[in-house]
Amino acid sequence: MIEGCRILLLDDEPLILMDLEFAAEDQHCKPLTATNVSEAMAHIEAQSTVACAVLDVTLRDGETCVPVARELERRSIPYLLHSGDLNRQEGTLAELNAKLIAKPACSSRVVEAALALATAPVDGTKTN
C-alpha cells in the first residue's frame, strides 16, 4: 500500500466509480474520480503525482479510455483496465496490452491490483 497516494479512477458508471472511490479511501489513498476523458486528463495535468490508475475501457458517447491510457504511458504511470465490455472492445484491449480485470469484480481487489502496479519495480519484475 502507498499511503496517501493519488489514484486516478475513470468509469462512467456512478455506482462503480463510487465503490472504487471508497475502496481507494480504505487503502488510505486519495481517489481522483473521472467519468469521461476530459475529466481524467484534467486530473493528470493538475496532479503531477498520480501513482496509478484504473480505467474503464468503454465510456459514454463513444469515448474510450485510449487517450488517457496513452497519456499515462507517456508519463510512465501504471494503469490497469477494468471493463465488462470485453467482446466489443477486443481490439482496444489488444492495442493497450495492459492488465485487465473483468467486471464485475471486487473494488478493493481492483484498487489493490492497481496499487501493486505502482509499487512494482521499473524493470517489470514482480514483487512478492
MOPAC internal coordinates of N, CA, C and O (Angstrom, degrees):
PM7 1SCF
backbone

  N    0.0000 0     0.00 0     0.00 0    0    0    0
  C    1.4541 1     0.00 0     0.00 0    1    0    0
  C    1.5297 1   108.65 1     0.00 0    2    1    0
  O    1.2310 1   121.41 1   -37.42 1    3    2    1
  N    1.3021 1   114.90 1   142.58 1    3    2    1
  C    1.4602 1   121.61 1   177.49 1    5    3    2
  C    1.5208 1   107.00 1  -112.23 1    6    5    3
  O    1.2310 1   120.51 1   -85.62 1    7    6    5
  N    1.2951 1   116.63 1    94.38 1    7    6    5
  C    1.4648 1   120.41 1  -175.95 1    9    7    6
  C    1.5218 1   111.48 1   -60.48 1   10    9    7
  O    1.2310 1   121.24 1   -49.45 1   11   10    9
  N    1.3252 1   115.23 1   130.55 1   11   10    9
  C    1.4503 1   121.71 1   177.45 1   13   11   10
  C    1.5190 1   115.34 1    78.63 1   14   13   11
  O    1.2310 1   120.09 1  -176.34 1   15   14   13
  N    1.3269 1   117.43 1     3.66 1   15   14   13
  C    1.4628 1   119.02 1  -178.58 1   17   15   14
  C    1.5255 1   111.15 1   -69.66 1   18   17   15
  O    1.2310 1   121.39 1   -21.61 1   19   18   17
  N    1.3128 1   114.95 1   158.39 1   19   18   17
  C    1.4640 1   120.90 1   177.37 1   21   19   18
  C    1.5228 1   108.32 1   -99.31 1   22   21   19
  O    1.2310 1   120.85 1   -53.17 1   23   22   21
  N    1.3339 1   115.97 1   126.83 1   23   22   21
  C    1.4525 1   121.72 1   179.15 1   25   23   22
  C    1.5271 1   108.69 1  -121.19 1   26   25   23
  O    1.2310 1   120.98 1   -55.29 1   27   26   25
  N    1.3204 1   115.74 1   124.71 1   27   26   25
  C    1.4574 1   121.61 1   179.07 1   29   27   26
  C    1.5222 1   108.98 1   -83.35 1   30   29   27
  O    1.2310 1   120.63 1   -52.08 1   31   30   29
  N    1.3213 1   116.41 1   127.92 1   31   30   29
  C    1.4612 1   122.92 1   179.89 1   33   31   30
  C    1.5217 1   108.10 1  -120.71 1   34   33   31
  O    1.2310 1   120.39 1   -65.58 1   35   34   33
  N    1.3312 1   116.85 1   114.42 1   35   34   33
  C    1.4605 1   122.17 1  -179.28 1   37   35   34
  C    1.5217 1   109.40 1  -116.14 1   38   37   35
  O    1.2310 1   120.63 1   -66.62 1   39   38   37
  N    1.3324 1   116.40 1   113.38 1   39   38   37
  C    1.4683 1   122.04 1   176.89 1   41   39   38
  C    1.5151 1   108.27 1  -157.41 1   42   41   39
  O    1.2310 1   120.60 1   -41.70 1   43   42   41
  N    1.3176 1   116.47 1   138.30 1   43   42   41
  C    1.4662 1   120.05 1  -178.81 1   45   43   42
  C    1.5213 1   113.25 1   -89.37 1   46   45   43
  O    1.2310 1   120.06 1   177.49 1   47   46   45
  N    1.3271 1   117.49 1    -2.51 1   47   46   45
  C    1.4642 1   121.76 1   177.60 1   49   47   46
  C    1.5253 1   108.84 1   -96.80 1   50   49   47
  O    1.2310 1   119.76 1   -67.51 1   51   50   49
  N    1.3438 1   118.07 1   112.49 1   51   50   49
  C    1.4706 1   121.08 1  -174.01 1   53   51   50
  C    1.5287 1   114.68 1   -56.14 1   54   53   51
  O    1.2310 1   119.72 1   139.53 1   55   54   53
  N    1.3140 1   118.14 1   -40.47 1   55   54   53
  C    1.4695 1   119.30 1  -178.04 1   57   55   54
  C    1.5230 1   111.96 1   -69.68 1   58   57   55
  O    1.2310 1   120.45 1   140.79 1   59   58   57
  N    1.3191 1   116.75 1   -39.21 1   59   58   57
  C    1.4621 1   119.94 1   177.20 1   61   59   58
  C    1.5239 1   109.59 1   -65.74 1   62   61   59
  O    1.2310 1   120.50 1   135.83 1   63   62   61
  N    1.3140 1   116.65 1   -44.17 1   63   62   61
  C    1.4631 1   121.31 1   179.55 1   65   63   62
  C    1.5284 1   111.04 1   -60.82 1   66   65   63
  O    1.2310 1   120.44 1   137.15 1   67   66   65
  N    1.3207 1   116.76 1   -42.85 1   67   66   65
  C    1.4615 1   121.10 1   179.02 1   69   67   66
  C    1.5283 1   110.58 1   -63.91 1   70   69   67
  O    1.2310 1   120.31 1   138.27 1   71   70   69
  N    1.3184 1   117.02 1   -41.73 1   71   70   69
  C    1.4582 1   120.91 1   179.60 1   73   71   70
  C    1.5343 1   110.60 1   -64.48 1   74   73   71
  O    1.2310 1   120.28 1   137.75 1   75   74   73
  N    1.3241 1   117.07 1   -42.25 1   75   74   73
  C    1.4654 1   120.57 1   176.32 1   77   75   74
  C    1.5292 1   111.03 1   -63.59 1   78   77   75
  O    1.2310 1   120.86 1   140.26 1   79   78   77
  N    1.3240 1   115.96 1   -39.74 1   79   78   77
  C    1.4646 1   121.19 1   178.53 1   81   79   78
  C    1.5250 1   110.83 1   -60.10 1   82   81   79
  O    1.2310 1   120.33 1   133.00 1   83   82   81
  N    1.3329 1   116.98 1   -47.00 1   83   82   81
  C    1.4650 1   120.65 1   178.70 1   85   83   82
  C    1.5239 1   111.06 1   -63.60 1   86   85   83
  O    1.2310 1   120.45 1   140.49 1   87   86   85
  N    1.3303 1   116.75 1   -39.51 1   87   86   85
  C    1.4667 1   120.36 1   179.00 1   89   87   86
  C    1.5273 1   110.68 1   -63.52 1   90   89   87
  O    1.2310 1   120.19 1   140.59 1   91   90   89
  N    1.3237 1   117.25 1   -39.41 1   91   90   89
  C    1.4688 1   120.79 1   177.56 1   93   91   90
  C    1.5270 1   110.73 1   -65.32 1   94   93   91
  O    1.2310 1   120.74 1   137.21 1   95   94   93
  N    1.3216 1   116.20 1   -42.79 1   95   94   93
  C    1.4670 1   120.01 1   178.03 1   97   95   94
  C    1.5236 1   110.96 1   -63.03 1   98   97   95
  O    1.2310 1   120.25 1   142.34 1   99   98   97
  N    1.3292 1   117.12 1   -37.66 1   99   98   97
  C    1.4661 1   120.88 1   177.05 1  101   99   98
  C    1.5249 1   111.42 1   -61.70 1  102  101   99
  O    1.2310 1   120.40 1   153.37 1  103  102  101
  N    1.3314 1   116.84 1   -26.63 1  103  102  101
  C    1.4694 1   121.93 1   177.60 1  105  103  102
  C    1.5378 1   111.22 1   -91.24 1  106  105  103
  O    1.2310 1   120.91 1  -168.44 1  107  106  105
  N    1.3358 1   115.87 1    11.56 1  107  106  105
  C    1.4702 1   122.54 1   179.20 1  109  107  106
  C    1.5275 1   112.48 1    63.14 1  110  109  107
  O    1.2310 1   121.15 1  -146.02 1  111  110  109
  N    1.3334 1   115.40 1    33.98 1  111  110  109
  C    1.4612 1   121.65 1   177.22 1  113  111  110
  C    1.5183 1   110.02 1  -105.83 1  114  113  111
  O    1.2310 1   120.83 1   -17.76 1  115  114  113
  N    1.3082 1   116.01 1   162.24 1  115  114  113
  C    1.4609 1   122.81 1   175.64 1  117  115  114
  C    1.5244 1   107.28 1   -99.73 1  118  117  115
  O    1.2310 1   120.07 1   -73.64 1  119  118  117
  N    1.3550 1   117.47 1   106.36 1  119  118  117
  C    1.4627 1   119.31 1   179.42 1  121  119  118
  C    1.5246 1   111.79 1   -77.62 1  122  121  119
  O    1.2310 1   121.03 1   -43.92 1  123  122  121
  N    1.3151 1   115.64 1   136.08 1  123  122  121
  C    1.4610 1   123.17 1   174.28 1  125  123  122
  C    1.5227 1   105.57 1  -112.05 1  126  125  123
  O    1.2310 1   120.19 1   -76.94 1  127  126  125
  N    1.3237 1   117.25 1   103.06 1  127  126  125
  C    1.4586 1   120.38 1  -172.76 1  129  127  126
  C    1.5246 1   111.83 1   -94.54 1  130  129  127
  O    1.2310 1   121.88 1   -35.28 1  131  130  129
  N    1.3403 1   114.01 1   144.72 1  131  130  129
  C    1.4609 1   121.32 1   178.53 1  133  131  130
  C    1.5247 1   108.78 1  -147.08 1  134  133  131
  O    1.2310 1   121.30 1   -36.18 1  135  134  133
  N    1.3343 1   115.11 1   143.82 1  135  134  133
  C    1.4668 1   119.88 1   178.00 1  137  135  134
  C    1.5234 1   112.12 1  -108.67 1  138  137  135
  O    1.2310 1   120.31 1   175.39 1  139  138  137
  N    1.3381 1   117.01 1    -4.61 1  139  138  137
  C    1.4638 1   119.99 1   179.01 1  141  139  138
  C    1.5312 1   109.56 1  -152.19 1  142  141  139
  O    1.2310 1   121.44 1    -6.46 1  143  142  141
  N    1.3190 1   114.86 1   173.54 1  143  142  141
  C    1.4622 1   120.81 1  -175.79 1  145  143  142
  C    1.5269 1   111.73 1   -61.76 1  146  145  143
  O    1.2310 1   119.73 1   135.88 1  147  146  145
  N    1.3261 1   118.12 1   -44.12 1  147  146  145
  C    1.4711 1   119.40 1  -176.57 1  149  147  146
  C    1.5268 1   111.80 1   -63.86 1  150  149  147
  O    1.2310 1   119.86 1   140.45 1  151  150  149
  N    1.3285 1   117.88 1   -39.55 1  151  150  149
  C    1.4700 1   120.16 1   177.03 1  153  151  150
  C    1.5292 1   110.66 1   -64.47 1  154  153  151
  O    1.2310 1   120.59 1   137.19 1  155  154  153
  N    1.3185 1   116.47 1   -42.81 1  155  154  153
  C    1.4661 1   120.35 1  -179.72 1  157  155  154
  C    1.5248 1   110.99 1   -63.61 1  158  157  155
  O    1.2310 1   120.61 1   135.88 1  159  158  157
  N    1.3300 1   116.44 1   -44.12 1  159  158  157
  C    1.4675 1   120.24 1   179.51 1  161  159  158
  C    1.5298 1   110.88 1   -64.04 1  162  161  159
  O    1.2310 1   120.30 1   143.24 1  163  162  161
  N    1.3208 1   117.03 1   -36.76 1  163  162  161
  C    1.4661 1   120.60 1   177.61 1  165  163  162
  C    1.5259 1   110.62 1   -62.48 1  166  165  163
  O    1.2310 1   120.23 1   138.80 1  167  166  165
  N    1.3308 1   117.17 1   -41.20 1  167  166  165
  C    1.4716 1   120.25 1   176.90 1  169  167  166
  C    1.5246 1   110.67 1   -62.70 1  170  169  167
  O    1.2310 1   120.51 1   136.23 1  171  170  169
  N    1.3230 1   116.62 1   -43.77 1  171  170  169
  C    1.4664 1   120.12 1  -178.85 1  173  171  170
  C    1.5274 1   110.35 1   -62.32 1  174  173  171
  O    1.2310 1   120.62 1   136.66 1  175  174  173
  N    1.3127 1   116.42 1   -43.34 1  175  174  173
  C    1.4705 1   120.80 1   179.97 1  177  175  174
  C    1.5293 1   111.64 1   -66.64 1  178  177  175
  O    1.2310 1   120.42 1   139.90 1  179  178  177
  N    1.3311 1   116.79 1   -40.10 1  179  178  177
  C    1.4687 1   121.23 1  -175.39 1  181  179  178
  C    1.5208 1   112.79 1   -80.00 1  182  181  179
  O    1.2310 1   120.19 1   150.91 1  183  182  181
  N    1.3146 1   117.25 1   -29.09 1  183  182  181
  C    1.4636 1   121.83 1  -174.85 1  185  183  182
  C    1.5200 1   109.06 1  -111.07 1  186  185  183
  O    1.2310 1   120.30 1   -78.47 1  187  186  185
  N    1.2932 1   117.04 1   101.53 1  187  186  185
  C    1.4617 1   119.85 1  -177.83 1  189  187  186
  C    1.5242 1   112.34 1   -74.94 1  190  189  187
  O    1.2310 1   120.42 1   174.00 1  191  190  189
  N    1.3127 1   116.81 1    -6.00 1  191  190  189
  C    1.4633 1   119.59 1  -175.72 1  193  191  190
  C    1.5240 1   112.73 1  -119.15 1  194  193  191
  O    1.2310 1   119.66 1  -139.20 1  195  194  193
  N    1.3197 1   118.25 1    40.80 1  195  194  193
  C    1.4632 1   120.61 1   173.58 1  197  195  194
  C    1.5236 1   106.90 1   -69.85 1  198  197  195
  O    1.2310 1   120.37 1   -54.81 1  199  198  197
  N    1.3323 1   116.90 1   125.19 1  199  198  197
  C    1.4617 1   121.05 1  -176.33 1  201  199  198
  C    1.5211 1   112.40 1   -85.01 1  202  201  199
  O    1.2310 1   120.56 1   144.21 1  203  202  201
  N    1.3407 1   116.54 1   -35.79 1  203  202  201
  C    1.4577 1   121.24 1  -176.74 1  205  203  202
  C    1.5230 1   108.63 1  -167.18 1  206  205  203
  O    1.2310 1   120.94 1    -4.66 1  207  206  205
  N    1.3372 1   115.82 1   175.34 1  207  206  205
  C    1.4603 1   119.15 1  -177.62 1  209  207  206
  C    1.5218 1   111.11 1  -148.34 1  210  209  207
  O    1.2310 1   121.85 1   -26.58 1  211  210  209
  N    1.3334 1   114.07 1   153.42 1  211  210  209
  C    1.4642 1   123.57 1   171.79 1  213  211  210
  C    1.5214 1   105.52 1  -119.26 1  214  213  211
  O    1.2310 1   120.47 1   -59.50 1  215  214  213
  N    1.3360 1   116.71 1   120.50 1  215  214  213
  C    1.4564 1   121.34 1  -174.67 1  217  215  214
  C    1.5194 1   111.91 1  -119.44 1  218  217  215
  O    1.2310 1   120.62 1   -55.72 1  219  218  217
  N    1.3266 1   116.42 1   124.28 1  219  218  217
  C    1.4562 1   121.27 1   167.92 1  221  219  218
  C    1.5242 1   105.87 1   -74.87 1  222  221  219
  O    1.2310 1   119.88 1   -42.00 1  223  222  221
  N    1.3159 1   117.83 1   138.00 1  223  222  221
  C    1.4607 1   120.91 1  -175.38 1  225  223  222
  C    1.5218 1   111.73 1   -75.13 1  226  225  223
  O    1.2310 1   120.35 1   128.60 1  227  226  225
  N    1.3336 1   116.94 1   -51.40 1  227  226  225
  C    1.4590 1   121.61 1  -175.46 1  229  227  226
  C    1.5155 1   109.86 1  -100.74 1  230  229  227
  O    1.2310 1   121.01 1   -58.58 1  231  230  229
  N    1.3256 1   115.67 1   121.42 1  231  230  229
  C    1.4556 1   121.57 1  -179.85 1  233  231  230
  C    1.5225 1   109.30 1  -111.60 1  234  233  231
  O    1.2310 1   120.57 1     1.97 1  235  234  233
  N    1.3108 1   116.52 1  -178.03 1  235  234  233
  C    1.4733 1   120.77 1  -179.96 1  237  235  234
  C    1.5272 1   111.86 1   -71.33 1  238  237  235
  O    1.2310 1   121.80 1   -18.35 1  239  238  237
  N    1.3240 1   114.15 1   161.65 1  239  238  237
  C    1.4699 1   122.42 1   174.30 1  241  239  238
  C    1.5280 1   113.19 1    56.84 1  242  241  239
  O    1.2310 1   120.64 1  -146.24 1  243  242  241
  N    1.3258 1   116.39 1    33.76 1  243  242  241
  C    1.4578 1   120.50 1   175.99 1  245  243  242
  C    1.5148 1   115.67 1    78.40 1  246  245  243
  O    1.2310 1   120.04 1  -177.25 1  247  246  245
  N    1.3172 1   117.53 1     2.75 1  247  246  245
  C    1.4650 1   120.44 1   179.21 1  249  247  246
  C    1.5224 1   110.47 1   -75.08 1  250  249  247
  O    1.2310 1   121.15 1   -28.85 1  251  250  249
  N    1.3237 1   115.40 1   151.15 1  251  250  249
  C    1.4602 1   121.66 1   168.36 1  253  251  250
  C    1.5277 1   107.52 1  -126.20 1  254  253  251
  O    1.2310 1   121.23 1    -9.02 1  255  254  253
  N    1.3034 1   115.26 1   170.98 1  255  254  253
  C    1.4598 1   120.59 1  -179.01 1  257  255  254
  C    1.5236 1   112.94 1   -80.30 1  258  257  255
  O    1.2310 1   119.43 1   178.98 1  259  258  257
  N    1.3196 1   118.70 1    -1.02 1  259  258  257
  C    1.4662 1   121.59 1  -172.56 1  261  259  258
  C    1.5331 1   113.58 1   -53.21 1  262  261  259
  O    1.2310 1   118.38 1   131.99 1  263  262  261
  N    1.3421 1   120.69 1   -48.01 1  263  262  261
  C    1.4748 1   118.08 1   179.72 1  265  263  262
  C    1.5324 1   112.99 1   -60.28 1  266  265  263
  O    1.2310 1   120.73 1   144.07 1  267  266  265
  N    1.3102 1   116.22 1   -35.93 1  267  266  265
  C    1.4680 1   120.65 1   178.91 1  269  267  266
  C    1.5287 1   109.54 1   -68.87 1  270  269  267
  O    1.2310 1   120.68 1   134.49 1  271  270  269
  N    1.3275 1   116.30 1   -45.51 1  271  270  269
  C    1.4645 1   120.49 1   179.19 1  273  271  270
  C    1.5237 1   110.99 1   -59.13 1  274  273  271
  O    1.2310 1   120.20 1   136.79 1  275  274  273
  N    1.3092 1   117.22 1   -43.21 1  275  274  273
  C    1.4717 1   121.06 1   179.94 1  277  275  274
  C    1.5365 1   111.36 1   -63.92 1  278  277  275
  O    1.2310 1   120.51 1   140.40 1  279  278  277
  N    1.3266 1   116.64 1   -39.60 1  279  278  277
  C    1.4672 1   119.43 1   178.36 1  281  279  278
  C    1.5274 1   110.77 1   -67.89 1  282  281  279
  O    1.2310 1   120.34 1   140.55 1  283  282  281
  N    1.3214 1   116.96 1   -39.45 1  283  282  281
  C    1.4624 1   120.03 1   176.52 1  285  283  282
  C    1.5273 1   110.17 1   -62.74 1  286  285  283
  O    1.2310 1   120.39 1   136.53 1  287  286  285
  N    1.3330 1   116.85 1   -43.47 1  287  286  285
  C    1.4700 1   120.50 1   177.67 1  289  287  286
  C    1.5289 1   110.59 1   -60.20 1  290  289  287
  O    1.2310 1   120.49 1   136.72 1  291  290  289
  N    1.3243 1   116.68 1   -43.28 1  291  290  289
  C    1.4611 1   121.33 1   179.95 1  293  291  290
  C    1.5272 1   111.07 1   -58.72 1  294  293  291
  O    1.2310 1   120.94 1   146.16 1  295  294  293
  N    1.3188 1   115.81 1   -33.84 1  295  294  293
  C    1.4684 1   121.45 1  -179.27 1  297  295  294
  C    1.5303 1   112.70 1   -94.86 1  298  297  295
  O    1.2310 1   120.25 1  -175.77 1  299  298  297
  N    1.3256 1   117.12 1     4.23 1  299  298  297
  C    1.4774 1   122.65 1  -179.10 1  301  299  298
  C    1.5201 1   112.38 1    59.50 1  302  301  299
  O    1.2310 1   120.73 1  -141.09 1  303  302  301
  N    1.3272 1   116.21 1    38.91 1  303  302  301
  C    1.4649 1   122.01 1   176.29 1  305  303  302
  C    1.5255 1   107.47 1  -100.78 1  306  305  303
  O    1.2310 1   119.83 1   -57.88 1  307  306  305
  N    1.3310 1   117.94 1   122.12 1  307  306  305
  C    1.4624 1   119.80 1  -178.68 1  309  307  306
  C    1.5260 1   112.11 1   -70.86 1  310  309  307
  O    1.2310 1   121.24 1   -31.84 1  311  310  309
  N    1.3253 1   115.23 1   148.16 1  311  310  309
  C    1.4597 1   120.64 1   178.27 1  313  311  310
  C    1.5181 1   109.40 1  -147.72 1  314  313  311
  O    1.2310 1   121.49 1   -19.93 1  315  314  313
  N    1.3177 1   114.75 1   160.07 1  315  314  313
  C    1.4558 1   120.13 1   170.99 1  317  315  314
  C    1.5148 1   108.35 1  -128.97 1  318  317  315
  O    1.2310 1   121.59 1   -20.41 1  319  318  317
  N    1.3194 1   114.55 1   159.59 1  319  318  317
  C    1.4578 1   121.59 1   179.67 1  321  319  318
  C    1.5113 1   108.97 1   -99.88 1  322  321  319
  O    1.2310 1   121.00 1   -40.66 1  323  322  321
  N    1.3205 1   115.69 1   139.34 1  323  322  321
  C    1.4665 1   122.60 1  -178.82 1  325  323  322
  C    1.5168 1   106.07 1  -131.64 1  326  325  323
  O    1.2310 1   120.57 1   -80.82 1  327  326  325
  N    1.3327 1   116.52 1    99.18 1  327  326  325
  C    1.4622 1   119.41 1  -171.15 1  329  327  326
  C    1.5160 1   111.99 1  -141.33 1  330  329  327
  O    1.2310 1   121.53 1   -34.24 1  331  330  329
  N    1.3201 1   114.67 1   145.76 1  331  330  329
  C    1.4547 1   120.89 1   173.31 1  333  331  330
  C    1.5136 1   111.11 1  -107.20 1  334  333  331
  O    1.2310 1   120.65 1  -178.31 1  335  334  333
  N    1.3108 1   116.36 1     1.69 1  335  334  333
  C    1.4605 1   123.14 1  -173.70 1  337  335  334
  C    1.5254 1   109.91 1  -104.68 1  338  337  335
  O    1.2310 1   120.47 1  -128.83 1  339  338  337
  N    1.3127 1   116.71 1    51.17 1  339  338  337
  C    1.4568 1   121.09 1  -170.27 1  341  339  338
  C    1.5225 1   113.25 1   -68.34 1  342  341  339
  O    1.2310 1   119.61 1   143.08 1  343  342  341
  N    1.3138 1   118.35 1   -36.92 1  343  342  341
  C    1.4625 1   120.60 1  -177.45 1  345  343  342
  C    1.5224 1   112.34 1   -68.72 1  346  345  343
  O    1.2310 1   120.03 1   135.43 1  347  346  345
  N    1.3250 1   117.55 1   -44.57 1  347  346  345
  C    1.4659 1   120.52 1  -177.30 1  349  347  346
  C    1.5211 1   112.65 1   -77.21 1  350  349  347
  O    1.2310 1   119.49 1   161.94 1  351  350  349
  N    1.3003 1   118.59 1   -18.06 1  351  350  349
  C    1.4645 1   121.10 1  -175.50 1  353  351  350
  C    1.5201 1   113.08 1  -110.74 1  354  353  351
  O    1.2310 1   120.16 1  -158.33 1  355  354  353
  N    1.3108 1   117.29 1    21.67 1  355  354  353
  C    1.4624 1   120.67 1  -176.23 1  357  355  354
  C    1.5360 1   112.14 1   -53.91 1  358  357  355
  O    1.2310 1   119.92 1   134.01 1  359  358  357
  N    1.3381 1   117.76 1   -45.99 1  359  358  357
  C    1.4653 1   121.24 1   179.81 1  361  359  358
  C    1.5136 1   112.48 1   -64.39 1  362  361  359
  O    1.2310 1   120.55 1   137.45 1  363  362  361
  N    1.3187 1   116.56 1   -42.55 1  363  362  361
  C    1.4673 1   120.85 1   179.46 1  365  363  362
  C    1.5194 1   110.34 1   -64.57 1  366  365  363
  O    1.2310 1   120.39 1   138.64 1  367  366  365
  N    1.3232 1   116.86 1   -41.36 1  367  366  365
  C    1.4608 1   120.39 1   179.77 1  369  367  366
  C    1.5209 1   110.73 1   -62.55 1  370  369  367
  O    1.2310 1   120.53 1   137.71 1  371  370  369
  N    1.3256 1   116.60 1   -42.29 1  371  370  369
  C    1.4636 1   120.37 1   179.03 1  373  371  370
  C    1.5291 1   111.00 1   -67.11 1  374  373  371
  O    1.2310 1   120.59 1   140.71 1  375  374  373
  N    1.3243 1   116.49 1   -39.29 1  375  374  373
  C    1.4665 1   121.83 1  -179.72 1  377  375  374
  C    1.5269 1   111.13 1   -61.92 1  378  377  375
  O    1.2310 1   120.53 1   138.72 1  379  378  377
  N    1.3202 1   116.60 1   -41.28 1  379  378  377
  C    1.4632 1   120.22 1  -177.37 1  381  379  378
  C    1.5169 1   112.19 1   -79.24 1  382  381  379
  O    1.2310 1   120.03 1   147.77 1  383  382  381
  N    1.3298 1   117.54 1   -32.23 1  383  382  381
  C    1.4568 1   122.11 1   177.10 1  385  383  382
  C    1.5306 1   112.14 1    49.79 1  386  385  383
  O    1.2310 1   121.04 1  -130.72 1  387  386  385
  N    1.3289 1   115.62 1    49.28 1  387  386  385
  C    1.4631 1   121.54 1   179.88 1  389  387  386
  C    1.5240 1   109.04 1  -114.36 1  390  389  387
  O    1.2310 1   121.10 1   -15.67 1  391  390  389
  N    1.3070 1   115.50 1   164.33 1  391  390  389
  C    1.4614 1   119.86 1   174.60 1  393  391  390
  C    1.5235 1   108.23 1   -58.43 1  394  393  391
  O    1.2310 1   120.74 1   -41.54 1  395  394  393
  N    1.3324 1   116.19 1   138.46 1  395  394  393
  C    1.4581 1   122.17 1  -178.16 1  397  395  394
  C    1.5138 1   109.94 1  -123.74 1  398  397  395
  O    1.2310 1   120.99 1   -47.78 1  399  398  397
  N    1.3201 1   115.72 1   132.22 1  399  398  397
  C    1.4610 1   121.91 1   169.61 1  401  399  398
  C    1.5188 1   106.03 1  -118.46 1  402  401  399
  O    1.2310 1   121.18 1   -63.49 1  403  402  401
  N    1.3271 1   115.36 1   116.51 1  403  402  401
  C    1.4659 1   120.73 1  -177.04 1  405  403  402
  C    1.5238 1   110.53 1   -74.78 1  406  405  403
  O    1.2310 1   121.40 1   -37.13 1  407  406  405
  N    1.3372 1   114.93 1   142.87 1  407  406  405
  C    1.4649 1   121.19 1   172.80 1  409  407  406
  C    1.5155 1   107.73 1   -83.26 1  410  409  407
  O    1.2310 1   119.92 1   -31.85 1  411  410  409
  N    1.2993 1   117.75 1   148.15 1  411  410  409
  C    1.4638 1   127.50 1    -4.95 1  413  411  410
  C    1.5290 1   111.26 1   -76.57 1  414  413  411
  O    1.2310 1   121.38 1   -30.69 1  415  414  413
  N    1.3057 1   114.96 1   149.31 1  415  414  413
  C    1.4603 1   121.67 1   178.04 1  417  415  414
  C    1.5196 1   108.52 1  -149.47 1  418  417  415
  O    1.2310 1   121.03 1   -25.74 1  419  418  417
  N    1.3048 1   115.63 1   154.26 1  419  418  417
  C    1.4602 1   121.80 1   177.44 1  421  419  418
  C    1.5351 1   108.74 1   -65.80 1  422  421  419
  O    1.2310 1   120.40 1   -57.82 1  423  422  421
  N    1.3189 1   116.84 1   122.18 1  423  422  421
  C    1.4686 1   121.00 1  -175.98 1  425  423  422
  C    1.5200 1   112.82 1   -59.89 1  426  425  423
  O    1.2310 1   120.11 1   143.82 1  427  426  425
  N    1.3176 1   117.40 1   -36.18 1  427  426  425
  C    1.4650 1   118.59 1   179.56 1  429  427  426
  C    1.5270 1   110.69 1   -65.27 1  430  429  427
  O    1.2310 1   120.08 1   144.12 1  431  430  429
  N    1.3226 1   117.45 1   -35.88 1  431  430  429
  C    1.4701 1   119.84 1   177.45 1  433  431  430
  C    1.5223 1   111.41 1   -69.92 1  434  433  431
  O    1.2310 1   120.46 1   143.94 1  435  434  433
  N    1.3269 1   116.73 1   -36.06 1  435  434  433
  C    1.4681 1   120.78 1   177.83 1  437  435  434
  C    1.5277 1   109.41 1   -62.85 1  438  437  435
  O    1.2310 1   120.43 1   131.94 1  439  438  437
  N    1.3157 1   116.78 1   -48.06 1  439  438  437
  C    1.4675 1   121.03 1   179.98 1  441  439  438
  C    1.5263 1   110.30 1   -64.16 1  442  441  439
  O    1.2310 1   119.88 1   137.03 1  443  442  441
  N    1.3197 1   117.84 1   -42.97 1  443  442  441
  C    1.4635 1   120.93 1   178.49 1  445  443  442
  C    1.5261 1   111.13 1   -60.07 1  446  445  443
  O    1.2310 1   120.51 1   140.02 1  447  446  445
  N    1.3355 1   116.64 1   -39.98 1  447  446  445
  C    1.4694 1   120.51 1   178.74 1  449  447  446
  C    1.5260 1   111.04 1   -64.97 1  450  449  447
  O    1.2310 1   120.27 1   139.63 1  451  450  449
  N    1.3207 1   117.09 1   -40.37 1  451  450  449
  C    1.4668 1   120.62 1   177.84 1  453  451  450
  C    1.5257 1   110.47 1   -65.07 1  454  453  451
  O    1.2310 1   120.41 1   137.09 1  455  454  453
  N    1.3200 1   116.82 1   -42.91 1  455  454  453
  C    1.4658 1   120.53 1   178.92 1  457  455  454
  C    1.5252 1   111.24 1   -64.16 1  458  457  455
  O    1.2310 1   120.52 1   144.81 1  459  458  457
  N    1.3314 1   116.61 1   -35.19 1  459  458  457
  C    1.4644 1   120.06 1   177.06 1  461  459  458
  C    1.5294 1   110.70 1   -63.07 1  462  461  459
  O    1.2310 1   120.37 1   143.21 1  463  462  461
  N    1.3260 1   116.89 1   -36.79 1  463  462  461
  C    1.4689 1   120.18 1   176.18 1  465  463  462
  C    1.5261 1   110.54 1   -63.62 1  466  465  463
  O    1.2310 1   120.96 1   142.27 1  467  466  465
  N    1.3260 1   115.77 1   -37.73 1  467  466  465
  C    1.4656 1   120.38 1  -178.11 1  469  467  466
  C    1.5217 1   112.16 1   -68.95 1  470  469  467
  O    1.2310 1   120.32 1   154.31 1  471  470  469
  N    1.3164 1   117.00 1   -25.69 1  471  470  469
  C    1.4631 1   120.08 1  -178.23 1  473  471  470
  C    1.5211 1   112.57 1  -101.55 1  474  473  471
  O    1.2310 1   120.17 1   180.00 1  475  474  473
  N    1.3394 1   117.28 1     0.00 1  475  474  473
  C    1.4650 1   120.74 1   179.57 1  477  475  474
  C    1.5243 1   109.61 1   -69.90 1  478  477  475
  O    1.2310 1   120.29 1   -32.57 1  479  478  477
  N    1.3243 1   117.05 1   147.43 1  479  478  477
  C    1.4659 1   119.80 1   176.77 1  481  479  478
  C    1.5286 1   110.75 1   -59.39 1  482  481  479
  O    1.2310 1   120.80 1   -29.44 1  483  482  481
  N    1.3070 1   116.07 1   150.56 1  483  482  481
  C    1.4633 1   122.08 1  -176.94 1  485  483  482
  C    1.5210 1   112.10 1   -61.75 1  486  485  483
  O    1.2310 1   119.75 1   148.47 1  487  486  485
  N    1.3258 1   118.08 1   -31.53 1  487  486  485
  C    1.4649 1   119.99 1  -177.06 1  489  487  486
  C    1.5208 1   112.88 1   -74.79 1  490  489  487
  O    1.2310 1   120.19 1   177.52 1  491  490  489
  N    1.3420 1   117.25 1    -2.48 1  491  490  489
  C    1.4585 1   120.70 1   175.53 1  493  491  490
  C    1.5147 1   114.42 1    92.15 1  494  493  491
  O    1.2310 1   119.52 1   176.24 1  495  494  493
  N    1.3444 1   118.51 1    -3.76 1  495  494  493
  C    1.4458 1   118.74 1   177.86 1  497  495  494
  C    1.5117 1   109.60 1   -72.21 1  498  497  495
  O    1.2310 1   121.37 1   -30.02 1  499  498  497
  N    1.3030 1   114.98 1   149.98 1  499  498  497
  C    1.4618 1   119.88 1  -176.37 1  501  499  498
  C    1.5180 1   110.61 1   -85.01 1  502  501  499
  O    1.2310 1   122.10 1   -31.17 1  503  502  501
  N    1.3402 1   113.58 1   148.83 1  503  502  501
  C    1.4575 1   119.44 1   174.61 1  505  503  502
  C    1.5124 1   108.67 1  -106.71 1  506  505  503
  O    1.2310 1   120.52 1   -25.08 1  507  506  505
  N    1.3160 1   116.62 1   154.92 1  507  506  505
  C    1.4729 1   120.28 1   178.39 1  509  507  506
  C    1.4900 1   110.62 1  -103.06 1  510  509  507
  O    1.2310 1   120.10 1   180.00 1  511  510  509

